[in-house]
Amino acid sequence: MGQAPAPMDEHPERRPLDGRHIALGVCGSIAAFKAADLCSKLRQAGAEVEVVMTPAATQFVTPLTFQSLSGRDVVVDMFTAAEPEAHVEVARRADALVIAPATADCLANLAHGQTPDMVTLTALATAAPVLVAPAMDNQMWEHAATQSNVAALRERGIIFAGPVSGRLASGRAGAGRMAEVPAIVGALRAMLGSHDGDLRGRHVVVSAGGTNEPIDPVRYVGNHSTGKMGFAIAEAARDRGARVTIVTGPVALETPAGIERVDVKTVAEMLAALEVATSRSDAVIMAAAPADFRPDVPAGQKIKKQPGQERLALELVLNPDIIATLPGGGVRVGFAAETENLAEYARRKLTSKRLHFIVANDVTAAGSGFGTETNEVVILHDDGRVEELPLQSKYAVGHAILDRVAARLG
C-alpha cells in the first residue's frame, strides 16, 4: 500500500480572511464602538480593512481611531477625500462590504437607493456582497417601515447579522442590539464562502461530540469527546460555501454563524437526526464519537447506593453503527480514534462502513487527543492510498478533509 505525502498547500494557519479586502461602513450609533473592535479583529484575521463613515458616526468614534486600527485613511466626505471618486474606488476594491452598525436610517436609504453619505454611496457602487449588522432601539427595529426595508434588502441578497435581543442603550431590553463581533466575523466568512467558495451549492453534514447513554436519570455512559474536531470541520465547510448541518452530542461549544445545528444525546437520536440530514446531502463526515455500548435497561429512578455495597453490575448492549447504518449521504467520510494499531483498525472500518476515506488519529498522542486544538491524522482512501498529515490545527485538518471531499465531488 503506497503512501503519499501531505499536499504542500496544507498549513496549520489557513485563514479564510487572509488577503481579503473588506470595506467597513460605520453609521451613527452608540454601537459604533463595537465597530472599532470589529476592525481590529478583521485585521488580526489577515484582512485588509478600509473604513468609510457617516458624519454622525464620527460623533461616537473618531476617524483617527479607525485610521489607527486599519492603517488606512478613513473616508467620511467624498468631496474632501484624498482619492478622487473615493466611493467608487473603495467599492471596486472591496471583496465584501460590512456595515456595522447599520442604523434604521441606513437601512431605509439602502432599501430606496438613497445615498446621503459615504456608507450608502459605497453600498450603491459596489458589486461585492454586502453584510449589515443592524443596531437600533427595539421599537425602531420592529416598526413596519423598518421590517419592510429589511425584507426588500434580503430579497436583493443583502445578508443580515443580527440584531440580537438584549439590553439596549435606552435601558430597555429587546431585539435591536448589534450582533457581537465574533458572530459578525462568522457571518462574513459564510457570506464570502457562498460567494466564491469551492463548495457553494453543496450540502455537507457533520457529526460531532460524544453521546450520553443513560444509566438512570442522573448518570450516563459516555466518553471524553468535546466536539472540537467536528465543529472545526463544519466551520471550514461553511467558509468554503457549503450549507452545513452539524448533528452534535452534548458539547460546550457555541454554534458557529451560518451553520444549522441539531442537538442530540444518544446514539439512537444521532442516527435518526443523521438519517434526515443526509437524505439529500452531498457529503457526510462522521467526526462524532458515539458510544459503542449502552445500558440495556436504564433505571427509571436514580440508582441508590446500598449499605455495604461495593460493586454495581451494568449490562451493556451494542449500539447501532451509525455511519454503517446510514444508506447514503454522498461522499462518506469516517473517523477512527484509536490508541493502538492505527492503520490496521482504520482499514477495517474503511471497508465495513462503506467509506470513501477514513481519518485516523491516535488519541493518546500529544496534541491529538480529545479537547486539544490540534490533531495529527492519517487519511486512508478506498483506493489504497495512505496520506500522513502533520500536526496542525483542527480547522486546518478540516480543510484537508474537505479538499478531498471537493475532489470527489468534482
N, C-alpha and C positions, 0 to 999 in steps of 0.2 A: 504494500500500500504506500503510494508516494506521498511525500509531504511537500507543501508549498509554503513559502514564507508569507508573512502578512504583507498586503499591498503597502507601498511606500506612503500613500496618502493618509493612512490611518495614524492619528496622533491624539494623545490624551487631551489636547486643548482645542478640539474642534468647537468653534463657537459660531452660532448662526448669524450673529450680527457683525462679524468681522468684515470690515471694508464697506459695510452698508452706509449709504448717505441718507441720514434722517433729517427732515425738516421738522422742527418742533415749533408749533404755534401756541402762544400763550395769551390767554384772554384775561380780562379784568375780573378776578375773583379772589377771595381770600385763599382759595386753594392753590393760587399761583405759587405759593412757597413749596408745594409738593413738586411743581414742575422743575424747580432747581435740582431736587434730588433725582428726578427722572432724567434730566440732562446728564447729571453726573454718572448715573447707573448705565446709561446708554454708552457714554464714553468708555467706562470701565469694561463694557461688553465688546468693545472693539469698533463701535460705530463712529462715523463722522457726523457731528451734530451741528446744524445751522439753525439758529433761533430767530423767529420773527414774532413780534409782539404787537398787541394793540396799545394805543396810548393809555387806555385805562389800566392795562396790566402793569405799566411802569409805575403806577401809584402804589402797587403792592410789593413788587420786587424790581430792583433797578436793572437796566440793561447791562450795567457793569458786572453784575452777579453772573448773568448768563454768558457774557463775554469771557469771564474768567474760567467758567466751567467748561465752555465749549472750545475755547481757543480761537474763536472766530468773531468777526464783527456781528453785532445784532442789528437787525433792521426793524425800525419802528415806522419810519415815514419814507415812502418810496422817493419822495422829492428831495430828501436830504441824504439818501443812501450813497455810499461811495461808489457803488456799482450801478451803471445805467440799467434801466429796466430790471431793477433788483427782483421784483416779484416774479417776473418771467424766468430769470436766471436761477433763482432759488428753486422754483417749481421744476425746472428742467433737470437740475442736478439730483433731485430727490429720488431715492428708491421708495420712500414712503413719507407721507405727511402725517404727523401725530399732532392733534390739537388737544392740549391738556393744560389747564382746564378749558372746557368749552362751555360758555355761558348760554343762557336761553336766547340772548340777543344774537350770539354767534350762530346758533342752530337755525334761527329764523332767517338770518342773512344767507346762510349756506343753502337752505331749502328754496329760497326765492332768487338765488343768483345775485344777491346784493353784495357789493364789495367796498364797504366804507373804511377798511383798514387793511394792513399788510397780511393779516392771517387769512381773511376771506379772499383777498386778491390772489394769494398763493394757492389757495384751495381751488379757485376757479381756473387757474392757469396750469395746474399740474395734471399729468396723465398717470401719476403714480397712485397706488392705493392709499386710501385715507382712513385713519382711525381717529375717533373722537372719544374723549373721556369727559362726559358732562359733569358740571358742578353747579348746583343752584339750590334754593330752598325747595322743600318738597311740594309746596303749593304751586310753585312755578313749573316744576317738572311734571306734575300731574295735570296741569291745565290742558284743556282740549287743544289749544293752539300749538303748544309745545309738542304734544303727542302726535298731532297731525304733521308737524315738521319732521319729527323723528321717523314717522312711517314713510314719508317721502324720501328722506335720506337713505333709509335702509333699502328702499326699493331701487335706489340708484347704486347700491353697492357699498355705501359707507358702512364701516364696521364700528360698532359701539363697544366700549369697555366701561361697564357700569351704566348709570350710577348705582351705588350700593346704599343700603339703609344704615343709618347710624346717627350720631349726634351731629347737628348742623351748626353753622356759625350763629344762627339765630337763637340757639339754645334748644330748639325743638329737636325731635327725633323723627326720622322718616327717610324716604327714598330721595336722593339728591346729592348725597355725599360722593365726592370724586373717588373713583377706584384707587386702591393702593398701588404704589409704583410697581411691585412685582407682578401684579395682575395686568397692568398696562403693558409691561415689557413682554409678558407671556402672550397677550393678545396681539402685539406687534409681530412677534415671531410666528404666530399662527397665520396672521394675515400675509406676511411675506412668503411663507411656505406655500399657501394656497394660491399665491400669485405666480410663483415661478419654481416651486419645488418639484422634484422628480417623482413624487408620489401623489401629486394633486389628482383628485378624482378617484383615488383608491380608498378602500375601507380596510383599516388594519385593526385587528382585535388583539389585545394583550391581556394576559392574566398576571396577577401579582399577589405577593404575600402568601402567608400560610393559611390554614383553615383551623377552626376550633371545633373539635368533635366532642359533644357534651358527655361528661360522665354523670353529672347531675346538674341542677340549675346553677351551681356555683363553680364547678370545676370542669376542665376540658382537657383533651389530648391535643397537643399542638407542637410547634417547633419554633425555632428562633428567627424565621424569615421576617424581614422588615418591609419587604416590598420595594426596596430602593431600585433593584435591577429592573423590575417591570415598569416602574414609573419612569425611569430614565429612558427605557425603550419607547414608551408612549410619548414622552416629550420629543424625542428625536424624530419619531414618525410624524408628529404634529408639525415640527419645524420643517419637514420635507413636504408638507402639503396634504398629508393623508387626513381623512376623517378617522378619528381614533376613538375606540371604545375600550376602556380598561375595566376588567372584571376583577375585583380585588377582595381578598380576605381582610380581616381586621388589621389595619395598619394605622400608624400615627403620622400620616402624610397628607398634606393639603392636595386638593385636586388641581392639577395644572390647568391654566387657562385654555379654553378651547377643546377640552377633552371630555367626552361623556364617561361618567363613572357609574358603575353598578357595584354596590356593596353586597357581599355575601358572607356567610360564616362557615358553612360546612361544605364538604366535597359535593354532596347532593345538590346544594344550592348553586355552587360554582358550575357544576356540569349543566344544570338547567339553564343558567344565565348564558353560558357559552354556546349552548345549542341554539338559542335565539340569536345571539350576537353574530355567530358565524354562518348563519343560514345563507347570507349573500356576501360574505366578506371576501376580500382579495388575499388576505393573509391572516394567519393566526399564530401568535408567538406565545408559547406556554411557559412563561417565566415564573409562574407561581410554584409554591412548594406545598401542594395539598397533602394532607395526612394519608399515609398508606392504609392505616387501620383506624377503626372507630369502635367505641364500646358497643357491644351487641345490643344491650337494652339499657339505655340511660335511665338512671333513677329519677323518679318524679319529684322527690324531695331531696334536700341536702343529706348526703350520707354522713351520719354522726359517728364520731369516734366512740367506741365502746370501752368500758373499763377493762384494762388488761390486754386490749387488742394491740398486737404488734405488726400484723400484716393485713393487707387488703388485696384480694384477688379480683382482677378485672378480666373479663373475657372479651377479647377484641376480634373483630371480623374484618375482612379485607374490603376496602373501599373500591369502587369502580375506578379504572384508569381513565382519567378524563380525556386526554388527547387521543388515546387509542380508541375511545368510545365515540368521539366526535366523528361524524361521517365525512366531512369535507373541510371547508374553511379557506380554500385556496392554497397558497404556499404554506406548508405546515412546518413550524419550527418548534423543537422541543428543547428542554434544558435537562442536564444531568448534573446534579450537585452531589459529588461523591467525596469519599475520604480515602479511597484506595482503588487501584486498578482502573484508573480513569477512562482510558481509551477503550478497554475491553467492555466495561459496563455500558458506556455510552453507545458503543457499536451495536450492542444487543437491543438497546432501546430504539435506535435508529430504524431498525427493521420491524420490530414488534409493534411500534406505534405508527408505522407508515408515514415517516417524516421525510421531508426533502433534505433537511440537515438538522443536526443537533449541536447545541452549545454546551460543552462540558467544562466544569471547573472543580478544583479541589478546594472544598470549603475549609480545610484545615490549613491551607497555605496563607502566609502573611499577605494581607491586603485583599484577599479573595473570599473571605467568609461572609456570613450574614452580618448586615449592619454596616459594612465598610462602604466607602465612597468609590472604591476602585475594584477592578476584577481582572483576573488573568485567565483567559479561556482558550480552549481548543475547539475548533469547529470541524465536525466530521460530516462530509457530504454523502448523499446516497449513491454517488458515482465512484466512491472510494477515496476521494481527495481528503486530506487532513491538513488543516491550517492551524498553526500555533500563533496566537496573538500575544503581544507583550502586555505587561501590567499597565493598565490605563484606567481613566475614569469610566464609570458605568455608562455615562452618557456617550462616550466615545465607543464603548463596546456596542451600545445600542445602534450607533451609526454603522459600525462594521457589520452587524447582523442585517441591517436594512439595506446596505449596499448589495448584499447577496439576495435579499428578497426582491429588490428592484431589478436585479439582473434576471432573476427567474420570471418576473412579470413582463420583462421585455420593454 
